[in-house]
Amino acid sequence: MLTGQYKTTIDEKGRILIPTRLKQDIPGNHMIITAGIDSCLWLFLPSTWQVLSDKIMETSLFSHGARLLQRRIIAPAMEIALDKLGRLLIPQNLKDTALIKKNCVLHGLKKFIEIWDAEKYESYLKDNENDFQKAAEELGGTVII
């Protein structure tokens, strides 16, 4: 299960080191990277990517929303491989899309990993605090632990 929040940096060649805790939950050494929502990148295990991409592609070619999803999520997707040291090379076009500079935050979200520029993520948290509080309150009425 891909979980946890980690800080890392992008080296001069555009690679990020995947923390050991996340790496141990990645079978094999390949992942799919694509543009995410909210100006981050998404990393998927190939099997999870297959399910998501198939679902998106099942939608009608004549639907404006479907075409947007296909162009924004499917089209930029690329298979990337972990090197022997556990690093992933972030394609420049995706790095530019997510405005990722040097310092990054990785989130393991069970089925995928998000990659954020650290400053952008801090700004995102501040800008969305009220929405977070509202979502937590709404969820609180349905979740019993």
Summary of the structure (lengths in Angstrom):
residues: 145
radius of gyration: 16.2
end to end distance: 20.2
largest distance: 47.2
contacts: 401
relative contact order: 0.23
helix: 38%
strand: 30%
